[in-house]
Amino acid sequence: MSTYLVDGLMIARLPANYSPLAQAAALLGNTIFYAIVFSAIYLLNGLETLVAQAYGQGRRDECLHLLGQSLWIILFATPAVMLLTLGAVALLPLFGTPHDVVVETGRYVRPLVLSTLPLMLYMALRRYLQSVNNVVWVAASLITAAAVNWFGDWVFLLGRLGVPSLGIAGSAWGTLLVRAYMLLLLAVGAVVATRQLGLAATPAMLRPDWARLRALLLIGWPSALENLAEFSVSTYMSILCTRLGTILAAAQDVVLNLNAFVYQVPAGLSYATITRVGQAAGRDNREQVERAANVSLMLGVGFIAVAGLAFAVFAHFWAGLYSKNVQVIAAAAPIFTICAFLLLGDTTFVMLASALTGLGDTRTPMIVSLVWNWGIGMPLGYALAFHHGYALRGLWIGRGVASVGTGLTLLVWWQVRLRRNGQRERRHGSLNLIGTLHTPPHAAARTSLPAAPTV
């Protein structure tokens, strides 16, 4: 997210007559690319779930086997992401997108798609390291990424060190630079962490293993579809915003940047939730599962309540960070108040969806997301924006209704599931929280190592 934030701040330093167009192009390019690439990345959610469960069971060698199999998913997903992104940009004129915005978006996206492979490899290594309780290298890569990305933007976007300014395309080249750097750092971290576990990678771990691949994808594909449904909401809204003019499209970019930046705290907690719930499920410990989910939910909602209040009270200040255009600031400011409410729903949803993912259930969040976002929220937003005169505010009201709806629905479902688990435990004494569906038979037969310490 730091790359996204730095890019937005650096683009705002471009000439005033070009900056709103560049912001609109970056908005469209990012929302299209990230909707597609993160759907592919969420195919790897099975890696995080199964590695955490295997680690909780003490089967450390299985963690490395699963990482090796995830590379096959990346091998096939990477070219698909690149082709789909370029194809989606080519279709923009069909949605009424202005010609100059289409041209600049194409200039931005072509170098951006080259970062697909390093991004996906980074995310696989990140999930592996998180699930075995080794996050030092992940933290180091994230903390230093902003500086590397700023340097890339300074050179390629603004034209420094003898390099001519590449305009909006320079921002994408800076993104490619920082992703290559982050991948290199995490590759070193994965080698160190694997040695600490007393394991060694072998060529056999890279041979296709259909049982493990099936287990990874059974968890991963609903997560990918859910993520596509959620990210495509932003893409859909951004495409519609270009029909409302470059000022409102630039305002949309400002709000999305800061909304996504604040959302990284619950997003980070969601990774921890998958890991802790997955490890507890591997130990078949219901109390630890519930505690991990409840603590994550309280932390996430507590933080986002404070952030939402700051959004609502200081809306003009936040908008002014990203743009000096008074029209853009005036259009963006009221949207921050809507964000204050929808972030509460998004946070509740992502915390509980992650808890369910730790148990291997990714279908429930997928269904809830599809129904609320595309069955209710987006049709409502379109009607308010184009038939009732609410413009950008109408799109975000629809988005807010969907966000609050998904959060409340999953909160009710989680309570129902906890009640059922308690009843099963009283009847049978053991829950078998992860079941047998996602455990490869040959892996389950391995001799277990001592269980991971309870945290």
C-alpha positions in Angstrom: 0.0 0.0 0.0 2.9 2.4 0.6 3.7 2.2 -3.1 0.2 3.2 -3.9 0.3 6.1 -1.4 3.7 7.4 -2.6 2.6 7.2 -6.2 -0.4 9.3 -5.5 1.6 12.0 -3.7 4.2 12.1 -6.4 1.7 12.3 -9.2 0.2 15.3 -7.5 3.6 17.0 -8.1 3.2 16.9 -11.9 2.2 20.1 -13.7 -1.3 21.3 -12.7 -2.6 21.0 -16.3 -1.6 17.4 -16.5 -2.0 16.1 -12.9 -5.8 15.5 -12.9 -5.5 13.5 -16.2 -2.6 11.5 -14.7 -4.6 10.9 -11.5 -7.6 9.7 -13.6 -5.3 7.4 -15.6 -3.6 6.0 -12.5 -7.0 5.5 -10.9 -8.3 3.4 -13.8 -5.1 1.5 -14.4 -4.7 0.6 -10.7 -8.3 -0.4 -10.1 -8.2 -2.6 -13.3 -4.8 -4.2 -12.5 -5.3 -4.7 -8.8 -8.8 -6.2 -9.3 -7.3 -8.8 -11.5 -3.9 -9.4 -9.9 -5.3 -9.7 -6.3 -7.9 -12.2 -7.5 -4.9 -14.3 -8.6 -3.1 -13.6 -5.4 -6.1 -14.7 -3.4 -5.9 -18.0 -5.1 -2.9 -18.4 -2.7 -5.1 -18.0 0.4 -5.1 -21.8 0.5 -1.4 -21.6 1.1 -1.8 -19.5 4.2 -4.6 -21.6 5.6 -2.9 -25.0 5.0 0.6 -23.9 6.1 -0.8 -22.4 9.3 -2.8 -25.6 10.0 0.2 -27.8 9.2 2.4 -25.7 11.5 -0.2 -26.0 14.3 -0.2 -29.7 13.9 3.6 -29.8 14.0 4.0 -31.0 10.4 6.7 -28.5 9.4 7.9 -30.3 6.3 4.4 -30.0 4.9 4.7 -26.2 5.1 7.6 -26.3 2.5 5.8 -28.8 0.3 2.8 -26.4 0.1 5.0 -23.5 -0.8 6.6 -25.4 -3.7 3.1 -26.3 -5.1 2.0 -22.7 -4.9 4.6 -21.9 -7.5 2.5 -23.8 -10.1 -0.5 -21.6 -9.4 1.7 -18.5 -9.9 3.2 -20.0 -13.2 -0.2 -20.2 -14.8 -1.8 -17.2 -13.2 0.8 -14.6 -14.1 0.3 -14.5 -17.9 -3.4 -14.7 -17.4 -3.3 -11.6 -15.2 -1.2 -9.7 -17.7 -3.4 -10.5 -20.7 -6.6 -9.8 -18.9 -5.3 -6.4 -17.7 -4.2 -5.3 -21.1 -7.5 -6.6 -22.6 -9.6 -4.7 -20.0 -7.8 -1.4 -20.9 -8.5 -2.0 -24.6 -12.2 -2.3 -23.8 -12.4 1.1 -21.9 -13.7 3.0 -24.9 -16.8 0.8 -24.9 -17.7 2.2 -21.5 -17.6 5.8 -22.7 -14.1 6.5 -21.2 -12.7 9.7 -22.8 -9.9 9.1 -25.4 -7.2 11.0 -23.5 -7.8 9.0 -20.3 -7.7 5.7 -22.3 -4.4 6.7 -23.9 -2.7 7.7 -20.6 -4.1 4.6 -18.8 -2.5 2.4 -21.5 0.8 4.2 -21.0 0.6 3.5 -17.3 -0.6 -0.1 -17.4 1.9 -1.5 -20.0 4.9 -1.2 -17.6 2.8 -1.9 -14.6 1.8 -5.5 -15.7 5.5 -6.4 -15.8 5.4 -6.3 -12.0 2.9 -9.2 -11.9 5.4 -12.0 -11.4 7.5 -10.4 -8.6 4.3 -9.3 -6.9 2.8 -12.8 -6.9 6.1 -14.5 -5.8 6.4 -12.0 -3.0 2.9 -12.7 -1.8 3.5 -16.5 -1.8 6.7 -16.1 0.3 4.9 -13.6 2.5 2.1 -16.1 3.2 4.6 -18.9 3.9 6.6 -16.7 6.4 3.6 -15.4 8.2 2.1 -18.9 8.7 5.3 -20.1 10.3 5.5 -17.1 12.7 8.4 -15.4 11.0 7.3 -11.8 10.0 10.6 -9.9 10.5 11.5 -10.1 6.9 8.0 -9.1 5.8 8.1 -6.1 8.1 11.5 -5.1 6.8 10.4 -5.2 3.2 7.3 -3.2 3.9 9.0 -0.5 6.0 11.7 0.1 3.4 9.4 -0.2 0.4 8.2 3.4 0.5 11.7 4.8 0.3 12.6 2.6 -2.7 9.3 3.5 -4.5 9.8 7.2 -3.8 13.3 7.0 -5.4 11.8 5.2 -8.4 9.1 7.9 -8.8 11.6 10.6 -8.3 13.8 9.3 -11.1 11.2 8.0 -13.7 8.1 10.1 -12.9 9.7 13.5 -12.3 12.8 12.9 -14.4 15.9 13.0 -12.3 19.5 11.7 -12.5 19.6 12.4 -16.3 16.5 10.3 -17.0 13.7 12.2 -18.9 10.3 12.4 -17.2 8.2 9.5 -18.4 4.9 11.0 -17.1 2.4 8.6 -15.7 4.4 5.6 -17.1 7.3 6.6 -14.8 5.1 5.8 -11.8 4.6 2.2 -13.1 8.4 1.8 -13.6 9.0 2.9 -10.0 6.4 0.3 -8.9 8.3 -2.5 -10.8 11.6 -1.4 -9.2 10.2 -1.6 -5.7 8.5 -5.0 -6.2 11.7 -6.5 -7.5 13.5 -5.2 -4.4 10.8 -6.6 -2.0 10.9 -10.0 -3.7 14.7 -10.2 -3.3 14.5 -9.4 0.4 11.8 -11.9 1.1 13.6 -14.7 -0.9 16.5 -14.2 1.5 14.1 -14.3 4.4 12.5 -17.5 3.2 15.8 -19.3 3.0 16.8 -18.2 6.5 13.4 -19.1 8.0 13.4 -22.6 6.3 16.8 -23.3 7.8 15.6 -22.2 11.2 12.8 -24.8 10.9 15.4 -27.5 10.2 14.1 -28.0 6.7 15.7 -28.1 3.2 14.1 -27.6 -0.1 14.3 -30.5 -2.6 13.5 -30.8 -6.3 10.7 -33.3 -5.4 8.8 -30.4 -3.6 8.5 -28.7 -7.0 7.0 -31.6 -8.9 3.2 -31.2 -9.4 1.3 -32.8 -6.6 -2.3 -33.0 -7.6 -3.6 -33.7 -4.0 -1.9 -30.6 -2.6 -2.8 -28.4 -5.6 -6.4 -29.5 -5.3 -6.4 -28.7 -1.6 -4.9 -25.2 -2.2 -7.3 -24.4 -5.0 -10.4 -25.6 -3.1 -9.7 -22.9 -0.5 -8.3 -20.4 -3.0 -10.8 -20.1 -5.7 -13.7 -18.8 -3.6 -11.3 -16.2 -2.0 -10.2 -15.2 -5.5 -13.9 -14.8 -6.7 -14.8 -12.8 -3.5 -11.8 -10.5 -4.0 -12.7 -10.1 -7.7 -16.2 -9.1 -6.6 -14.9 -6.5 -4.1 -12.1 -5.0 -6.2 -14.2 -4.9 -9.3 -16.6 -2.6 -7.3 -13.8 0.0 -7.2 -13.0 -0.6 -10.9 -16.7 -0.2 -11.8 -17.1 2.9 -9.8 -13.9 4.4 -11.3 -15.1 3.7 -14.8 -18.4 5.4 -14.0 -16.5 8.3 -12.5 -14.8 9.1 -15.8 -18.3 9.7 -17.3 -18.8 12.3 -14.6 -15.7 14.2 -15.6 -12.0 14.3 -14.7 -12.6 16.4 -11.6 -14.8 13.7 -10.0 -12.5 11.0 -11.3 -9.6 12.7 -9.6 -11.7 13.1 -6.4 -12.4 9.3 -6.6 -8.7 8.6 -6.8 -8.0 10.8 -3.7 -10.6 9.0 -1.6 -9.6 5.5 -2.8 -6.0 6.1 -2.0 -6.6 7.2 1.6 -9.4 4.8 2.2 -7.2 1.9 1.1 -4.3 3.3 3.1 -6.3 3.3 6.4 -7.7 -0.1 5.5 -4.2 -1.7 5.6 -4.4 -1.9 9.4 -7.4 -4.3 9.4 -6.0 -6.0 6.3 -2.8 -6.7 8.2 -4.7 -8.0 11.2 -6.6 -10.2 8.8 -3.4 -12.0 7.9 -2.7 -12.6 11.6 -6.3 -13.8 12.0 -5.9 -16.5 9.3 -2.6 -17.6 10.8 -3.7 -17.7 14.4 -7.1 -19.3 13.7 -5.5 -21.8 11.3 -2.8 -22.8 13.8 -5.5 -23.2 16.6 -7.7 -25.2 14.2 -4.7 -27.5 13.5 -4.5 -28.1 17.2 -8.3 -28.6 17.3 -8.7 -26.0 20.0 -12.0 -24.1 19.8 -11.3 -21.7 22.6 -8.1 -20.5 20.8 -10.0 -20.1 17.5 -12.6 -18.0 19.2 -10.1 -15.9 21.1 -8.0 -15.2 18.0 -11.1 -14.1 16.0 -12.5 -12.0 18.8 -9.3 -10.1 19.5 -8.7 -9.4 15.9 -12.2 -8.1 15.5 -11.9 -5.8 18.5 -8.5 -4.4 17.4 -9.7 -3.9 13.8 -13.0 -2.2 14.6 -11.4 -0.1 17.4 -8.8 1.3 15.1 -11.1 1.9 12.2 -13.6 3.8 14.5 -10.8 6.3 15.4 -9.7 6.5 11.7 -13.2 7.0 10.5 -13.7 9.9 13.0 -10.5 11.5 11.7 -11.8 11.1 8.2 -15.0 12.8 8.9 -13.6 15.7 11.0 -10.6 16.5 8.9 -12.0 15.7 5.4 -10.6 18.8 3.6 -7.2 18.3 5.1 -6.9 14.8 3.8 -8.2 15.7 0.4 -5.7 18.6 0.3 -2.8 16.1 0.7 -3.4 14.6 -2.7 -4.5 17.6 -4.7 -4.2 21.3 -4.9 -7.2 21.6 -7.2 -9.9 23.3 -5.2 -12.7 21.6 -7.2 -11.1 18.1 -6.6 -10.9 18.9 -2.8 -14.5 20.1 -2.7 -15.7 16.9 -4.4 -13.6 14.5 -2.3 -14.3 16.0 1.1 -17.9 14.8 1.6 -17.0 11.3 0.5 -14.7 10.9 3.5 -17.8 11.0 5.8 -19.3 8.1 3.9 -16.0 6.3 4.2 -16.2 6.6 8.0 -19.2 4.3 8.1 -18.3 1.9 5.3 -14.9 1.2 6.8 -16.6 -0.2 9.9 -18.5 -2.7 7.7 -15.4 -3.6 5.6 -13.4 -4.2 8.8 -16.0 -6.4 10.4 -16.3 -8.4 7.2 -12.6 -8.9 6.6 -11.9 -9.9 10.2 -14.6 -12.6 10.2 -13.9 -13.7 6.6 -10.3 -14.3 7.6 -11.3 -16.3 10.7 -13.5 -18.5 8.4 -10.6 -18.8 6.0 -8.4 -20.0 8.8 -10.9 -22.8 9.2 -10.9 -23.5 5.5 -14.3 -21.9 4.8 -14.0 -19.4 1.9 -17.3 -20.0 0.3 -19.5 -18.2 2.9 -17.6 -14.9 2.5 -17.7 -15.2 -1.2 -21.5 -15.6 -1.3 -22.1 -12.8 1.2 -19.8 -10.4 -0.8 -21.4 -11.2 -4.2 -25.0 -10.7 -2.9 -24.4 -7.5 -1.1 -21.9 -5.8 -3.5 -23.4 -6.8 -6.9 -26.9 -7.7 -5.9 -27.6 -4.6 -3.8 -24.8 -2.0 -3.5 -23.8 -1.3 -7.1 -27.3 -1.2 -8.6 -28.3 1.2 -5.8 -25.2 3.4 -6.3 -25.8 3.6 -10.1 -29.4 4.6 -9.6 -28.5 7.3 -7.1 -25.6 8.6 -9.2 -27.2 8.8 -12.6 -31.0 8.8 -12.0 -31.3 10.8 -8.8 -28.5 13.4 -9.3 -26.2 12.3 -6.4 -23.2 11.8 -8.8 -20.1 10.6 -6.9 -21.9 10.7 -3.6 -24.5 8.3 -4.9 -21.9 5.7 -6.0 -20.3 5.8 -2.5 -23.7 5.6 -0.7 -24.3 2.3 -2.6 -20.8 1.1 -1.7 -21.5 2.0 1.9 -24.7 0.1 2.1 -23.0 -3.0 0.7 -20.1 -2.7 3.1 -22.2 -2.4 6.2 -24.5 -5.2 4.9 -21.6 -7.7 4.4 -20.2 -6.9 7.9 -23.5 -7.4 9.7 -24.3 -10.6 7.7 -21.0 -12.2 8.5 -21.2 -11.2 12.2 -24.5 -13.0 12.5 -23.2 -16.0 10.6 -20.0 -16.2 12.8 -22.2 -16.2 16.0 -24.3 -19.0 14.6 -21.2 -21.0 13.7 -19.7 -20.6 17.2 -22.9 -21.8 18.8 -22.9 -24.9 16.5 -19.3 -25.6 17.3 -20.0 -25.4 21.0 -22.9 -27.9 20.7 -20.8 -30.3 18.6 -18.0 -30.2 21.2 -20.4 -31.0 24.0 -21.8 -33.9 22.1 -18.6 -35.4 20.7 -15.7 -34.0 22.8 -13.7 -33.1 19.8 -14.5 -30.8 16.9 -12.0 -31.8 14.1 -12.2 -28.1 13.1 -10.3 -28.5 9.9 -11.9 -31.7 8.8 -10.3 -33.9 6.2 -11.3 -32.1 3.0 -8.2 -29.9 2.8 -5.6 -32.4 4.1 -3.7 -34.4 1.5 -3.9 -38.1 2.5 -0.1 -38.7 2.1 0.6 -35.6 4.2 -1.7 -36.6 7.0 0.1 -39.8 7.4 3.5 -38.2 8.2 5.0 -38.4 11.6 4.1 -35.2 13.5 6.6 -33.0 15.2 5.9 -31.3 18.5 3.0 -28.8 18.3 3.8 -25.2 17.9 3.7 -23.2 21.1 0.3 -21.7 22.0 0.2 -17.9 21.6 
